[in-house]
Amino acid sequence: MEQAANNNVLKALDGVLQERRAASGDSSYVASLYEKGLNKILEKVGEEATEVIIAAKDCDGEEGQDALLGEVADLWFHTMVLLAQQGLSSSDVLGILDERFGLSGHVEKAARS
């Protein structure tokens, strides 16, 4: 997929996640997460992060790669739910990554200290 198409997917998902903030909890999974609050959203992010770690440890061959990609997609999704709950979006994260692009990881980390 091209970079523009990937950004369109992220923007579209950002839009849906924002719309669901105002929806009733029984209307969608995302709306139910918002209704349950920050702790539930954080719980899901932690759960998905753990599943990524397990999938990466078990990643062997195409089936393992597919499982890992699926778990990373779940983690990204739930992280995007968290961002939207906090009034942020994937564009905000992409902006930070863009600022860091081409910068040594050591230099970037030292600048944060």
trRosetta pair geometry for C-beta under 8 A, 3 or more apart (Angstrom, degrees):
i j d omega theta_ij theta_ji phi_ij phi_ji
1 5 4.7 -118 -179 89 98 127
1 6 5.5 120 117 -59 118 86
1 9 7.9 13 162 -16 154 135
2 5 4.6 94 58 7 82 104
2 6 7.0 -143 97 -6 43 86
3 6 5.5 -54 -149 36 34 114
3 7 6.3 33 154 -18 67 104
4 7 5.7 -53 -148 37 32 110
4 8 6.4 37 150 -23 64 104
5 8 5.5 -50 -150 32 34 115
5 9 6.7 38 150 -21 64 99
6 9 5.7 -50 -155 30 34 112
6 10 6.7 31 150 -14 65 104
7 10 5.6 -53 -149 39 36 112
7 11 6.1 36 153 -19 68 106
7 94 7.5 65 -118 -114 99 166
8 11 5.7 -53 -143 39 32 111
8 12 6.1 33 156 -20 65 107
9 12 5.8 -55 -146 37 28 110
9 13 6.3 25 155 -16 63 108
10 13 5.8 -57 -146 39 29 109
10 14 6.3 37 152 -24 64 103
10 80 7.8 -150 -148 -111 80 139
10 90 4.1 -114 179 98 118 161
10 91 7.7 146 128 -53 119 64
10 94 7.5 105 126 -43 162 134
11 14 5.5 -48 -148 32 32 116
11 15 6.6 35 152 -20 62 103
11 90 7.3 -116 -68 61 44 120
11 91 7.3 52 -95 -56 82 105
12 15 5.7 -53 -155 32 32 114
12 16 6.6 30 151 -16 65 103
13 16 5.7 -51 -146 36 36 110
13 17 6.2 36 155 -19 67 107
13 77 7.6 -109 -167 -122 141 75
13 80 6.1 9 133 152 121 159
13 90 7.2 59 76 -17 107 138
14 17 5.8 -60 -148 38 28 111
14 18 6.4 28 155 -19 64 106
14 80 7.0 -111 -86 -169 64 116
14 84 6.9 172 -148 -84 62 109
14 89 4.4 45 -139 -150 131 113
14 90 5.5 -120 -65 15 116 98
14 91 7.0 14 -85 -11 167 94
15 18 5.8 -56 -150 35 30 110
15 19 6.4 30 154 -19 64 106
16 19 5.7 -55 -150 35 33 113
16 20 6.3 31 154 -21 66 108
16 30 7.6 109 135 31 94 167
17 20 5.8 -54 -147 34 31 112
17 21 7.3 50 150 -38 59 91
17 30 6.2 -125 -122 -170 67 148
17 80 6.0 -140 -60 139 162 98
17 81 6.0 -148 -139 -104 123 54
17 83 7.9 50 127 75 155 87
17 84 3.9 -143 137 -57 120 166
18 21 5.8 -37 -164 4 38 117
18 84 5.7 -136 -71 -150 59 116
18 89 7.8 -20 -55 -90 114 111
19 22 6.7 -70 -175 37 41 99
19 23 6.8 44 137 -34 71 112
20 23 4.9 -50 -147 22 50 124
20 27 7.9 -164 -138 91 82 109
20 28 5.5 -86 -131 73 118 139
20 30 4.1 29 143 101 162 119
20 31 4.6 -126 -176 -63 91 79
20 34 6.6 162 127 -8 90 138
20 84 7.9 54 59 131 98 150
21 31 7.7 -165 -85 -112 12 71
21 34 5.5 179 -125 -131 56 160
21 84 6.4 -144 -59 150 116 107
21 85 7.2 166 -108 -101 108 53
23 27 4.6 -107 168 68 115 137
23 28 5.9 31 111 22 150 110
23 30 7.8 66 55 86 129 91
23 31 3.9 -83 88 -98 104 140
23 34 8.0 103 57 49 79 137
24 27 4.6 98 65 -15 84 109
24 31 6.1 54 85 153 30 145
24 35 7.8 28 -178 -69 41 139
25 31 5.2 -159 -106 128 35 91
25 32 4.3 87 -168 -103 84 58
25 34 7.3 -146 -94 67 83 79
25 35 3.4 -36 -82 -2 123 161
25 36 7.4 113 -133 -33 133 74
26 31 7.7 -56 29 98 24 123
26 32 7.1 75 -75 -80 31 101
27 31 5.2 22 62 44 91 158
28 31 4.4 93 57 9 87 104
28 32 6.9 -148 94 -8 46 85
29 32 5.7 -58 -154 34 30 112
29 33 6.7 32 150 -21 64 101
30 33 5.6 -50 -154 30 36 112
30 34 6.7 35 150 -16 66 102
30 81 5.9 -149 -138 -117 94 115
31 34 5.6 -52 -150 37 36 112
31 35 6.2 38 151 -21 67 107
32 35 5.5 -52 -145 37 34 115
32 36 6.3 32 155 -19 65 106
33 36 5.8 -58 -148 37 31 108
33 40 5.8 -160 -149 113 67 115
33 41 5.4 91 170 -85 109 83
33 44 6.7 -38 -128 -5 127 153
33 81 5.8 2 104 175 151 143
33 85 7.9 -96 123 -69 101 131
34 37 7.7 49 174 -69 31 26
34 41 7.6 40 -85 -63 43 123
34 81 7.7 -132 -59 -174 81 100
34 85 6.0 -171 -112 -104 84 101
36 39 7.7 -99 139 69 89 78
36 40 3.6 13 117 6 123 162
36 41 7.6 155 82 -35 98 71
37 40 5.7 101 64 13 63 100
37 41 7.2 -121 118 -2 36 95
38 41 5.6 -60 -148 39 34 111
38 42 6.1 33 157 -18 70 107
38 85 6.5 157 -97 143 73 141
39 42 5.7 -55 -145 39 31 111
39 43 6.3 39 152 -25 64 104
40 43 5.4 -49 -149 31 32 117
40 44 6.7 32 152 -18 63 102
41 44 5.8 -54 -154 34 33 110
41 45 6.6 34 149 -19 65 103
41 78 7.1 168 -166 -175 72 89
41 81 5.8 -149 -141 117 112 109
41 82 5.1 147 153 -89 122 78
41 85 5.7 -95 -67 -7 174 163
42 45 5.5 -50 -147 34 36 113
42 46 6.3 36 154 -17 66 105
42 82 7.1 87 -78 -109 58 123
43 46 5.8 -57 -150 39 29 111
43 47 6.2 31 152 -21 65 108
44 47 5.5 -52 -144 36 32 114
44 48 6.2 29 158 -16 66 106
44 78 4.6 -145 126 -147 108 138
44 81 7.4 -4 86 67 139 142
45 48 6.0 -58 -148 39 28 107
45 49 6.3 31 153 -23 64 107
45 75 7.2 77 -150 -150 62 71
45 78 4.9 -171 -84 125 63 116
45 79 5.8 92 -123 -80 110 66
45 82 5.7 14 -61 -44 137 140
46 49 5.6 -53 -146 33 31 113
46 50 6.5 32 155 -19 63 104
47 50 5.9 -57 -155 34 30 112
47 51 6.6 28 150 -17 64 107
48 51 5.5 -53 -148 37 36 113
48 52 6.5 44 151 -24 66 99
48 71 6.8 164 -168 -173 76 76
48 74 4.7 -153 -135 120 120 99
48 75 4.1 170 137 -89 117 67
48 77 7.9 -154 -128 57 164 86
48 78 5.0 161 0 29 152 142
48 79 8.0 -123 80 -33 140 83
49 52 5.6 -48 -153 29 34 114
49 53 6.7 35 149 -19 63 102
49 75 5.8 98 -76 -124 55 122
50 53 5.7 -52 -154 33 35 113
50 54 6.5 32 151 -16 67 105
51 54 5.7 -51 -145 38 35 111
51 55 6.1 35 155 -18 67 107
51 71 4.6 -150 125 -143 100 120
51 74 6.8 -13 82 78 139 138
51 75 7.5 -165 66 -57 98 100
52 55 5.8 -57 -145 40 29 109
52 56 6.2 30 155 -21 65 107
52 68 7.2 71 -150 -153 66 71
52 71 4.6 171 -88 132 59 116
52 72 5.6 84 -119 -80 114 63
52 74 8.0 -160 -60 65 91 97
52 75 5.2 -5 -48 -40 131 145
53 56 5.8 -56 -148 35 28 111
53 57 6.5 27 154 -18 63 106
54 57 5.8 -55 -150 35 31 110
54 58 6.3 9 157 0 65 113
54 71 7.8 -160 62 -126 84 165
55 58 6.0 -70 -144 51 30 99
55 59 6.2 57 149 -62 66 91
55 64 7.3 154 -178 -169 75 72
55 67 4.8 -157 -143 127 112 97
55 68 4.3 163 138 -94 115 61
55 70 7.7 -158 -129 62 160 83
55 71 4.3 178 1 11 154 151
55 72 8.0 -123 79 -31 142 77
56 59 5.3 -25 -147 -13 33 123
56 68 5.7 88 -80 -123 58 118
58 64 5.9 -151 123 -132 71 109
58 67 7.2 -36 93 92 111 145
59 64 3.9 137 -150 152 43 115
59 65 6.1 75 -159 -74 103 51
59 67 7.2 -156 -100 68 73 101
59 68 4.8 15 -96 -48 121 135
60 63 7.8 -5 81 66 65 88
60 64 4.4 109 38 -22 42 156
61 64 5.3 98 56 15 63 103
61 65 7.0 -118 112 -5 34 94
62 65 5.6 -55 -145 37 32 112
62 66 6.3 36 155 -22 66 103
63 66 5.7 -51 -149 33 30 113
63 67 6.6 31 151 -18 63 105
64 67 5.6 -53 -149 35 33 112
64 68 6.3 34 152 -19 66 105
65 68 5.6 -53 -146 37 33 112
65 69 6.3 33 155 -18 66 105
66 69 5.8 -53 -146 37 29 111
66 70 6.4 32 154 -20 63 107
67 70 5.7 -56 -150 36 30 113
67 71 6.4 26 154 -16 65 106
68 71 5.8 -58 -149 38 31 108
68 72 6.3 29 154 -18 67 106
69 72 5.7 -54 -144 38 31 110
69 73 6.3 36 154 -22 64 104
70 73 5.6 -52 -149 34 30 114
70 74 6.6 32 151 -19 63 103
71 74 5.5 -50 -151 34 36 113
71 75 6.4 37 150 -19 66 103
72 75 5.5 -52 -148 36 35 113
72 76 6.3 37 153 -19 67 103
73 76 5.8 -51 -145 37 31 111
73 77 6.2 35 153 -23 63 107
74 77 5.6 -54 -148 35 30 115
74 78 6.4 20 159 -11 65 107
75 78 6.1 -60 -145 41 28 102
75 79 6.1 29 155 -19 65 110
76 79 5.6 -59 -146 39 29 113
76 80 6.3 31 154 -21 65 106
77 80 5.7 -58 -153 34 28 111
77 81 6.7 33 148 -21 63 100
78 81 5.2 -41 -150 28 41 117
78 82 6.7 46 148 -19 63 99
79 82 5.4 -48 -154 34 37 116
79 83 6.5 41 147 -21 65 101
80 83 5.4 -45 -145 33 38 115
80 84 6.3 38 155 -18 66 103
80 89 7.8 26 -152 -152 86 51
80 90 6.0 -14 -116 -60 108 99
81 84 5.9 -57 -150 38 30 109
81 85 6.3 34 151 -23 64 107
82 85 5.6 -55 -148 34 30 114
82 86 6.4 16 156 -7 64 111
83 86 5.9 -71 -153 46 29 104
83 88 4.2 -89 -171 87 85 98
83 89 5.9 133 138 -95 124 17
83 90 6.9 121 90 -56 163 50
83 92 7.0 -180 -163 51 124 122
83 93 7.1 -72 -106 -32 150 116
84 87 7.6 53 -172 -69 32 16
84 88 7.1 -104 -70 65 26 54
84 89 6.7 52 -85 -93 71 66
88 92 4.7 -74 -166 33 99 155
88 93 7.7 89 153 -36 119 84
89 92 5.4 117 57 -1 61 95
89 93 7.8 -124 109 5 44 87
90 93 5.5 -55 -155 40 44 110
90 94 6.0 45 149 -21 74 106
91 94 5.6 -53 -141 40 32 112
91 95 6.3 41 154 -27 63 102
92 95 5.7 -50 -153 28 29 116
92 96 7.0 26 151 -15 61 102
93 96 5.8 -55 -156 35 36 109
93 97 6.4 33 150 -16 68 106
94 97 5.5 -53 -144 40 36 112
94 98 6.1 42 153 -25 66 104
95 98 5.6 -52 -148 33 29 114
95 99 6.6 32 152 -20 62 102
96 99 5.7 -51 -152 32 34 113
96 100 6.5 23 153 -11 65 110
97 100 5.7 -63 -148 44 33 107
97 101 6.4 54 150 -49 66 93
98 101 5.6 -32 -149 0 33 119
99 103 7.8 -6 135 -5 60 138
100 103 5.1 -98 -164 43 53 120
100 108 5.3 45 -139 -119 103 147
103 107 5.6 -118 175 81 90 116
103 108 4.8 102 119 -61 121 104
104 107 4.0 84 65 7 99 105
104 108 6.7 -169 88 -9 50 83
105 108 5.7 -53 -141 38 32 111
105 109 6.1 30 160 -19 66 108
106 109 6.0 -56 -146 37 27 108
106 110 6.3 26 156 -18 62 109
107 110 5.8 -57 -148 38 29 111
107 111 6.4 32 152 -24 63 106
108 111 5.7 -56 -153 31 31 113
108 112 6.9 30 151 -21 63 103
109 112 5.8 -54 -158 29 36 112
109 113 7.1 40 147 -28 64 100
110 113 5.7 -48 -157 20 40 116
